[in-house]
Amino acid sequence: MKYVMQLGQKDQPIFILLHGTGGNEESLLDVGKAINNRATLIGIRGNVLEDSYPRYFKRLEEGLYDEADLAERAVELHHFIQKIVMDVPGDNKDIVLIGYSNGANIGIRLLLDYPDNYRQAILFHPMYPVVVPEKNDLRKTKIFASMGTQDPIVSVINSQYVLSLFNERHAAVTEEWTISHQLTYDEVTAAKNWLDHL
């Protein structure tokens, strides 16, 4: 997988930056810096192409995921993250997942499947139309989720389903509601304030 790493201070967390469809490993670097300019930033490019646009997993159509591919790609991404984090100097290996749209969606899978590895996440405009029968205990997980009340891609019902996935598993969830699907300055500022006060 292609990635970019910008080292921060050794006592600061590691931000794993996961872009939206059509983005790349550099797409969220400025967002990461705005949230904490002392953190180590690792942007990872999705290695699935949909009409030449990078993504993290396949979908069968808009709003319908290829769940087998999602499961496989999540395992692959998890192992990749764990490997590259070992290259970061210092003793602080605290990871914060920061994902937008498709990046937030694969981030959800990581949070659900690997609760001991990922305990903090910022999810911008996530959607997860997948039935999740497992009830892993996420009471040590803290999540900031921003969603749009008039998002043309993610309905309010779908947004509320994402929240329910985490609330039912006892994660601490902070909601931020905006209007559409684009990532805004106010969302990034709210995410920064949330992380600053953890």
Secondary structure, 3 states (H helix, E strand, C coil): CCEEEECCCCCCCEEEEECCCCCCCCCCHHHHHHHCCCCEEEEECCCEEECCEEECCCEEECCEECHHHHHHHHHHHHHHHHHHHCCCCCCCCCEEEEEECHHHHHHHHHHHHCCCCCCEEEEECCCCCCCCCCCCCCCCCEEEEEEECCCCCCCHHHHHHHHHHHHCCCCEEEEEEECCCCCCHHHHHHHHHHHHCC
